[in-house]
Amino acid sequence: MIVIMVPNASTHEISDVITRIRAAGYDVHLSEGGASTIIGITGVGSPLNRERIGQMAGVQSVMPVSHPYKVTSRAYHPDDTHIPLGTITVGTADLAIIAGPCSVEGRESIIEIAHAVREAGANALRGGAFKPRTSPYSFQGLGEEGLRYLAEAREQTGLPVVTEVMDSAMVPVVCAYADVLQIGARNMQNYALLHAVGESQHPVLLKRGISSTIEELLMAAEYILSHGNRRVMLCERGIRTYETATRNTFDINAIPVLKQTSHLPVIADPSHGTGKWEYVESVSMAAIAAGADGLILEVHQDPEHAASDGRQSLKPERFAALVTKLRQLAPVVDRRLIFQPPG
């Protein structure tokens, strides 16, 4: 349930409504955007009398929320959520271009690719220090050593770092190095981890699970937002279907659905969505045209010898060519791609 206050309701009127709701045992989430204040009600408490709340001073209306996610819903927060990321703000007209290798393989290689993607137009650097792999014998990442290399690459290029955290116990360590915590597809429903990143108040990139519905993605985001951490970006990265021509089936439908249903920014991952570099450009363009707030792309200087996901990684020159096309597309869909010149 949400309570919509009249425009310019007084602080005292808002406080009275919140006090009544909390007295019944519920949690309150306040959204102050546009002309009205919206009070979201979550948790389990004693029955609330909608009619009585509706009669309180300053209350415009009381509305039930039929879907299970509350704070994530655009009904609760009608305005788009804006999340600062380096020189841009995700969720505005700015396009976020997050690029880098699947995994950090060494100091020199991550610094080299960080400079390359920055010069091409990326505004954030991705790279996995901890890698969840299907096989226990595959490269698992460099761990904290990889985090240190990412931090050095950020120091040299100015690019914010996006990297995956796999375990709730590791959240403080990764927070010390990363600007954005990525929750990978395999961990989308790792509830202990979702609670931990919510409590961290650190920006989060939440990837859709391999076989998850849109509602399940939004419910996972709800765990993070329930801790008051509103800096969450949703990521469509393709889902598993019976199709085998590509690694996954990129759900282009999910982008407008998420934009309509939720106030959170949506980032597209065409690299995992297709699994083949030759399709990444087309799907990237389609994702932006569909309303995505940005892209996360895998870029590697020598994909044939990459430690992981080389088949879907763009070479730096192909990435640069894609960014040029995105810069041409952006104004057509009322977006802008801010170029951060090398310095």
C-alpha positions in Angstrom: 0.0 0.0 0.0 1.1 3.6 -0.7 -0.1 6.8 0.8 -0.1 9.8 -1.5 0.1 13.2 0.3 -1.5 16.3 -1.1 1.0 18.7 -2.9 2.9 20.8 -0.4 1.7 18.7 2.6 3.3 20.0 5.8 6.1 18.2 7.6 3.8 17.7 10.6 1.1 16.1 8.4 3.6 13.7 6.8 5.1 12.9 10.2 1.6 12.1 11.7 0.9 9.6 8.9 4.3 7.9 9.3 3.8 7.6 13.0 0.4 6.0 12.5 1.8 3.4 10.0 4.9 2.6 12.2 2.6 2.2 15.3 0.9 -0.7 13.4 4.3 -2.4 13.0 5.1 -1.5 9.3 8.2 -0.1 7.7 8.0 3.2 5.9 9.8 4.3 2.8 9.5 8.0 1.9 9.6 9.2 -1.7 9.8 13.0 -2.1 9.7 13.7 -5.9 7.7 16.1 -8.0 4.8 17.9 -6.4 3.7 15.1 -3.9 5.3 13.0 -1.2 4.6 9.3 -1.4 4.8 7.0 1.6 5.4 3.4 0.9 4.3 0.8 3.4 6.2 -2.5 3.6 6.7 -5.3 6.1 4.2 -7.2 8.3 2.0 -5.5 10.9 -1.5 -5.3 12.3 -4.3 -4.5 9.8 -4.4 -0.9 8.6 -7.7 0.9 8.1 -7.3 2.5 4.7 -10.3 4.7 5.2 -9.0 6.2 8.4 -5.6 6.9 7.0 -7.3 8.5 4.0 -9.1 10.9 6.3 -5.9 12.1 8.0 -4.8 15.7 7.4 -2.6 16.1 4.3 -3.6 12.7 2.7 -4.7 12.8 -0.9 -5.3 9.1 -1.5 -4.4 5.6 -0.3 -3.7 3.0 -3.0 -3.1 -0.7 -2.7 -0.1 -2.1 -4.6 -1.0 -5.4 -6.2 2.4 -6.6 -7.2 4.8 -8.0 -4.5 7.6 -5.5 -5.1 6.9 -2.2 -3.5 9.9 0.2 -3.2 11.1 -0.8 -6.6 7.8 0.1 -8.2 7.2 3.2 -10.2 3.9 3.5 -8.4 5.9 4.2 -5.3 8.5 6.4 -6.9 7.1 8.0 -10.2 10.3 9.8 -11.1 13.4 8.1 -12.6 16.1 7.3 -10.1 19.4 9.1 -10.9 22.7 7.5 -9.9 26.0 9.4 -10.3 28.8 7.4 -12.0 32.0 9.4 -12.5 31.3 12.3 -14.9 27.7 11.1 -15.8 24.4 10.5 -14.1 22.8 7.2 -14.9 19.0 7.4 -15.4 19.1 10.8 -17.1 19.8 11.5 -20.8 23.4 10.4 -20.2 24.3 7.0 -21.6 26.5 4.8 -19.4 29.1 2.9 -21.4 30.8 0.4 -19.0 33.6 -1.6 -20.8 36.5 -3.8 -20.0 37.5 -7.5 -19.9 35.5 -10.3 -18.4 38.2 -10.9 -15.9 41.3 -9.1 -14.6 44.2 -11.2 -15.9 47.1 -9.0 -14.8 48.2 -5.5 -13.9 49.6 -4.5 -17.3 46.6 -5.9 -19.3 43.9 -4.2 -17.2 45.6 -0.9 -17.3 46.2 -1.1 -21.0 42.5 -1.9 -21.7 41.3 0.7 -19.3 43.2 3.4 -21.3 41.9 1.9 -24.6 38.2 2.0 -23.6 38.5 5.4 -22.0 40.0 6.9 -25.2 37.2 5.2 -27.2 34.5 6.8 -25.1 33.7 4.5 -22.1 32.8 6.3 -18.9 33.3 3.3 -16.5 35.6 0.2 -16.4 34.4 -3.3 -15.8 36.5 -6.3 -14.8 36.0 -9.4 -12.7 38.4 -10.0 -9.8 36.2 -12.9 -8.5 34.7 -15.1 -11.2 31.9 -17.6 -10.7 32.5 -20.3 -13.3 30.5 -23.3 -14.3 33.7 -25.5 -14.0 35.7 -25.5 -10.8 38.8 -25.9 -13.0 38.3 -22.7 -15.0 40.0 -19.4 -14.1 38.4 -18.1 -11.0 40.0 -14.6 -11.0 42.8 -13.0 -9.1 40.8 -12.0 -6.0 42.0 -9.0 -4.0 45.1 -8.7 -6.2 42.7 -8.1 -9.1 40.9 -5.4 -7.1 44.1 -3.6 -6.5 44.9 -3.6 -10.2 41.4 -2.2 -11.0 41.9 0.6 -8.4 45.2 1.4 -10.1 43.6 1.5 -13.5 41.0 3.9 -12.1 43.7 6.1 -10.6 45.4 6.3 -14.1 42.2 6.8 -16.2 39.6 8.4 -13.9 37.1 5.6 -14.8 34.9 4.4 -12.0 35.2 0.6 -11.4 32.4 -1.9 -11.7 33.2 -5.4 -10.4 31.4 -8.4 -9.1 31.0 -9.4 -5.5 30.1 -13.1 -4.9 29.9 -13.5 -1.2 28.3 -11.4 1.6 31.5 -11.6 3.7 33.5 -10.0 0.9 31.2 -7.0 0.5 33.4 -4.7 2.7 36.5 -5.7 0.9 35.1 -5.1 -2.6 33.5 -1.8 -1.4 37.0 -0.6 -0.5 38.1 -0.9 -4.2 35.0 -0.7 -6.4 32.6 2.2 -7.3 29.8 -0.2 -8.2 29.1 -3.7 -6.8 27.9 -6.1 -9.5 25.6 -8.9 -8.5 26.1 -11.6 -11.2 23.3 -13.6 -12.8 24.1 -16.7 -10.7 23.8 -14.7 -7.5 20.6 -12.7 -8.3 18.7 -14.7 -5.7 21.6 -15.0 -3.2 19.5 -13.3 -0.4 22.3 -13.0 2.1 24.4 -11.2 -0.5 21.4 -8.9 -1.5 21.0 -8.0 2.1 24.7 -7.2 2.5 24.9 -5.0 -0.5 21.8 -3.2 0.5 23.2 -2.5 4.0 26.5 -1.3 2.3 24.7 1.7 0.7 27.1 1.2 -2.2 25.9 1.5 -5.8 24.8 -1.8 -7.2 24.5 -3.3 -10.7 22.0 -6.2 -10.4 22.0 -8.7 -13.3 19.0 -10.7 -14.2 19.2 -14.4 -13.4 19.9 -17.0 -16.1 16.3 -18.3 -16.0 14.6 -15.5 -14.0 11.4 -13.6 -14.8 11.2 -9.8 -14.7 9.2 -10.0 -11.5 11.9 -12.1 -9.9 14.5 -9.5 -10.9 12.5 -6.7 -9.4 12.0 -8.7 -6.2 15.7 -9.2 -5.9 16.1 -5.4 -6.3 13.5 -5.0 -3.6 15.8 -6.8 -1.1 18.5 -4.1 -1.7 16.1 -1.2 -1.7 14.5 -2.4 1.5 17.7 -1.3 3.3 17.3 2.2 2.0 20.0 1.7 -0.7 18.3 3.3 -3.7 21.4 3.3 -6.0 20.5 0.2 -7.9 20.8 -0.4 -11.7 19.0 -3.3 -13.2 20.8 -5.3 -15.9 19.2 -7.3 -18.7 21.9 -9.8 -19.8 19.8 -12.5 -21.7 18.0 -15.5 -20.4 18.3 -19.2 -21.1 15.9 -20.6 -23.7 15.8 -23.5 -26.0 17.7 -21.5 -28.7 21.3 -22.5 -29.2 22.4 -20.1 -32.0 23.5 -17.6 -29.3 24.8 -18.1 -25.7 21.5 -16.6 -24.3 18.4 -15.0 -25.7 18.6 -11.3 -25.1 15.2 -10.1 -23.9 14.8 -6.8 -25.6 11.2 -6.7 -24.3 12.5 -6.5 -20.8 13.9 -3.0 -21.3 10.6 -1.1 -21.9 8.8 -3.3 -19.4 11.4 -2.5 -16.7 11.4 1.2 -17.6 7.6 1.3 -17.3 7.3 -0.9 -14.2 10.3 0.5 -12.2 12.0 3.8 -11.6 15.5 2.2 -11.5 17.9 2.6 -14.4 18.3 -0.3 -16.9 21.7 -1.4 -18.2 21.9 -3.8 -21.2 24.6 -6.5 -21.5 24.8 -7.6 -25.2 28.0 -9.5 -24.6 26.4 -12.1 -22.4 23.1 -11.7 -24.1 24.6 -13.0 -27.4 27.8 -14.7 -26.4 29.3 -13.8 -29.9 31.1 -10.6 -30.6 29.7 -10.2 -34.1 26.2 -9.7 -32.7 27.1 -7.3 -29.9 27.0 -4.2 -32.1 23.5 -4.8 -33.4 22.0 -5.7 -30.0 23.7 -2.7 -28.4 22.1 -0.4 -30.8 18.7 -2.1 -30.4 19.0 -1.9 -26.6 19.6 1.8 -26.6 16.8 2.3 -29.1 14.5 0.3 -26.8 15.3 2.7 -23.9 18.3 1.2 -22.0 20.2 3.7 -19.9 23.5 2.2 -20.8 25.6 -0.8 -21.8 28.1 -3.1 -20.1 30.4 -4.6 -22.7 33.3 -7.0 -22.7 36.4 -5.7 -24.4 39.8 -7.5 -24.6 42.9 -6.7 -26.5 43.4 -10.4 -27.4 40.1 -12.2 -27.2 41.4 -15.5 -28.7 43.6 -15.9 -25.6 41.3 -14.4 -22.9 41.1 -16.3 -19.7 37.3 -16.1 -19.9 34.6 -15.2 -22.3 36.9 -14.3 -25.2 34.3 -15.4 -27.8 32.0 -12.5 -26.8 34.6 -9.9 -26.3 35.1 -7.0 -28.7 38.6 -5.9 -29.7 39.4 -2.3 -28.8 39.1 -1.1 -32.3 35.6 -2.7 -32.7 34.5 -1.2 -29.4 35.7 2.3 -30.6 33.7 1.8 -33.9 30.6 0.8 -31.8 30.9 3.9 -29.6 31.0 6.1 -32.7 27.8 4.6 -33.9 26.2 5.0 -30.5 27.2 8.7 -30.5 25.3 9.1 -33.8 22.3 7.2 -32.4 22.1 8.9 -29.1 20.5 12.2 -30.1 17.9 10.4 -32.2 16.5 8.8 -29.0 17.0 11.9 -26.8 20.2 10.6 -25.2 23.7 12.0 -25.0 27.1 10.2 -24.9 29.5 12.4 -23.0 33.1 11.9 -24.2 35.7 12.1 -21.5 38.9 13.1 -23.4 42.2 11.4 -22.3 44.0 13.5 -19.7 
